[in-house]
Amino acid sequence: MWQDPVVAETRLLREQYASQFSHDADAIFQDILRRQTASGRKLVSFQARKPISVHVVTRQDAPADAQDTARR
């Protein structure tokens, strides 16, 4: 099977990075936060958006599978 060399290299680098922290997600996250702070770049964040409420109306005489599809 053909393998993309860029994908293979990316996966190898990811594995090497994760192995530095014994694949501990919390330790990796802390390292990312440390690097982010050390970069000196200005960080921005945005206010959370309000969720949009969607009301779905189905016809009473529609077949059951059509009503099911309309809800998705």
Buried (B, 14 or more C-beta within 10 A) or exposed (E): EEEEEEEEEEEEEEEEEBEEBEEEEEEBEEBEEEEEEEEEEEEEEEEEEEEEEEEEEEEEEEEEEEEEEEEE
